[in-house]
Amino acid sequence: MPTTFTPDPVRVRVPATSANLGPGFDALGLALALHDDVAAEVTAGGVTVTVTGEGAGDLPGDERHLVVSAMRAAFDELGGQPPGLAVECVNRIPQARGLGSSSAAIVAGVLLARALVVEGERRMDDAAALRLAARIEGHPDNVAPCLLGGFTVAWTEPAGARAVSLPVADGVRPTVFVPAERGLTATARAALPPTVPHHDAALTAGRAALLVHALTAAPELLLPATVDRLHQDYRAEGMPQTAALVNALRGAGVAAVVSGAGPTVLALSDPPADLDPGTDWQVWRLPIEAHGARVVRGTLGHAERDPVAAGRKS
């Protein structure tokens, strides 16, 4: 069947995410109410990308932009490429901080491409969109909560990634501590050893199982449930300030973990009122985003074009 494109622009709002959550390495994730807004439309030729907010001046304005790369992959899955594209990104998710900025771009691209194709949702359902997004990203722990919202458990089968979204208990109150410095997922992964001791793997598996219960039904168990022996200790040397803040928070009884590959720190319970992380950190309380990515028809409005969110300065 030939691919037909809609003449109307579409836009998508995609949430920030925090992956791993301590022991749930490459499997658990949480969607947070901090969003990028991205709009796209089919044009007669060429590719243009405008970026406002996070990454403006640094991110490419052409085919190299991750949103466009994801759109191209989705268009291939949907049967054909459009003659041209115009993309507008209003970014609020910090780049390279462990809050899922790349996954947000990938999910945005996949969903925008699907929405620009007539009968796109029939050709690519949400399960197929998740598989494609995870394939582009390399693992599903961030793309799953970005797409589905809430607290997600993701895994990969021979056919590709799958995930479920679970409701979060009322007592879970995320706070993120975002440093000025950036981190790279590839660098963080390079710090991991090829094998870990069996007792560390067993301990982490048990805590990951407990974390599912803690997040959905028993927030009072979040502190023991977020103990990890698979990745955080190995990455600590490359992120000393992050490791020190995690340890300080946990010492105060707060369920704190490295957010994704870092260097952001995620606290799942309220930090002490007198805690002073220092001037290198911005502290934002972010509600859980229950609904995941949302697509609507039309261009970005005035509110969507505002790059300021969560008390941040543009």
N, C-alpha and C positions, 0 to 999 in steps of 0.2 A: 504494500500500500504506500503510495507516495506521501511524503511528509508535507503537511500544510501548516503554515505559521499564522498565528493571530496577528492582526495589525495593531492591536491595542497594547500599550505598555502594561507591565505587571510589576509588582513589588513584593518583597518578602521581608519579614522581621525575624531575625535569628538570635537566639540567646547565647550568652556566655555559658561555658560549662567548666566543671572541675572534675577531672578524672582520677581514678585510682582510689581516692578517699582513704588512703592509708593502705590497708591490706588487699584491696580489690584491684591489683595491678592488671591493667589492660582489660578490665572487665566491668568495673563499677563506675558510674558517673552521675553527676547531678547538674541539672539545668538551673541557671541563676538569672534573675531578672535584671540583666544588663544586656542591651541589644544593639546589634548592627541593623541598619535598614538599607536594603539594596534594591534598586529598580533597574529594569532592563526592557528594551524594546528592539524589535527587528528593524534594520535599516536597509537601504539599497546597496550598501557596500562599506567595507572597512570596519575597524573596531576602535571604539573610544571608551575610555574608562576615566571617570572623575572620582576623586577621593576627597572627602572632607572628614576632619577629625583625626583619629588615630591613624598613623601611617601616611598622612597627607605629605607629599613631597618625597617620600621614600618608596612607596609602592609603585609598581609600573602602571602605565596608563594605556597598555595595549594587550596583545595576546598573552603576554607573560603573566598577567594578573591571575591569581589563583581562582577567582570567581569565573573568569573567562575560560580557564583551563577545565574547570569542572563543568561548565556549560557545554564546552566542546565534547567532553566525554559523554555527557548525557544526550546531546543531540545525536552522537554516533549510535547510542543505544536506541534512540527513538526513530532512527531511519534516515537522517539527513541533516546537513548544516544549512543555516540561513545565509543569505547573501552578506549581511553585515549586522553588527550589534552596537548599541549604545548602552553603557552600563554606568549607573551612578551609585556610589557607595558612601554612606554616612556611618563612619566607624566609631564606636564607643568602647569596644572591647580592646583592652591593651594588647599590643602586638608582642608576641614572644615572651609572655609572662606566665604561662601555664593556665590560662583561662579560655583556651579553645578558640583563639582567633582564626587559626587555619581551618579548623573544623567548621566554624561558622561560615567562612567563605566557601568551603566545599559544599555544604548543605544548601547555602543560598544559591550557588550556581546550578546545582542539580535541580532544585525546585523551580528556579526561574526558567530553565530550559524546558522542563516539563510543562510549565504553565504557558509557555509561548508556542507550544505545539498543539494544534487542534486534536482533541481526544488524547492529550498527553497522559492524563491520569489512567485512562484505560490501557494504554500501552506500557506504562510504568507505574505500578502501584507503590504504596509506601514501603513494602518489604523489598521491592526491587531497588527503590531509591536508597534505602539503607545499605543494601549490598554494594551498590555502586559507590556511594560516599565512603564506605569503609575501605573499599578497594583502592580508592584514590588516596585516602589518608594513611592506609597501611594497618590500621587497627580500629576497632569500633567504639572504644570507650568514650570518646568525645562526641563523635557524630551521632551516636544513639540518643543521648539526652538532648542534643541540639535539635534533632528531628522530632523526637517523641515527647520531650518535656519530662519534668519530675526526676525521680530517682530511677536509674535504669541499670539493668543487668544485661550485659552483652556477651555473646560468645560467637565463635566461628565454626561452621560446619563445612564439609567439602563443597557445598553449593554456595557458601558465602556467609556473611555476617547475619546474625539474628539478635533480637533484643526484646525485652519486656520492660514496661514502665510500671512502677509501683507507687502507690500513694505514700506520702511522707508524713510522719507523725507531727503534730502541732508543736511539740517541744524542740524541734530542730530549727535553729536560728543561725544561718550562715553569716559569717563575717569574713571578708577577705582583707589581707594585708598585702598591698601591691608595692613592690620596690621600684625604684627608678631604673635599676639595671635590668637588662634583658637576659633571657636564657634560651638555649637552643635544645630542642628535643633530641637531636642527633648526638649532641655532646653529652646530655644526661644519660642517654641509652648506652653510650660508649663506656660509661663508668661502671656498668653492671657486669658482674662476673658471668662466665658461661654456665656455672653451676653454683648451687647454694647447699649448705648442709641440710640433711633430711629433717632435722628437728626444727630448723628455721622455716622450711616449707610447710611442715605439719602445723606449727604454731600459726603461721599466717593464714593457712586454709581455714583453721578453726575461727580465727578472728574475722575473716571475711564473711563466713557464715553468720557469725554473731552480729556483724555490722548490718546485714540485711534486716535482722530482727530489731536491732536498735533504731535504725532509721525509720522503720515502718510502724513500730509498736512500742519501743522501750528506750526513749532517748536517754534515760538515766544510765544506760549501759554504753553510751557512746565512747567514753574514755577508754575502757578496756577493749572495746570493739575496734578501735582505730590503731591498735598496735600492729606494726609492720616489721618484717625482717627480710623482705625480698628486695627492696630498692632504695628506701630513703637513707639508710645508713651508708650505703655505698656511694650515694650522690652527695653526701654531706660535705666532703672536702671541697667540692667544686662550688658549693653554695653555703659558705660558713655563716653568713648572716641569717639566711633562711633556716638553717639547722638550729642556730642559737635561739631564734624566735620560737620555733616549734617546741624546743625543749623548755623554754621559759613558760610558754602557755600551758604545756602539759604538766609542768611542775606546779602550776597554779590550779590544776584540776580541769583544764579546758581541753576538749577533744580537738586537737589541732593536728594538721597533716600538711605535707607539701601538696600544693594544688597541681595536679598533672605532673609535668616534668619540672615545675618550678619556674622562676624562683618565688612566685606568690605563695603565701601561706593561707590555708583555709581553716577557720575555726567553726565547728559545728554547734558549739554552745557559746553562751555569752562570755566574752573575755572580761577580766576584772576591770572595774571602772578606773582604777588607778594605774593600769598598765600603760606604760609609755614606750612604744616600740622605737621611738626616735624619729628624727626628721626625714630619714630615708624611706619611710613607709607612708603610703596613703591607706587609710582604713575606711572601708565601706561595708555597711550592713546591706546585704542583698537578699531579698526574699527569693524563695524557690519559684522558678518559672514552671508552672504546672502544664502548660499547653504546648511547649515546643515551638518549632518554626511555623509561621503563618503566612500564607500567600493571599494577596488580594489584587484585584484589577485596578489599574490606574497608576499615576505617577506619585512620587513622594510629595507630601504636603509640607506646610511650614513646620509643623511639629516634628515630622520625620527627618527634616533637614537640619534640625538643631543637634550639633554634636555633643552638647553638654548633657551629662546624666550622672545620677548618683552622687551629687555634690561635687562633681569634678569640674575643673576648668578646661576649656577647649584650648 
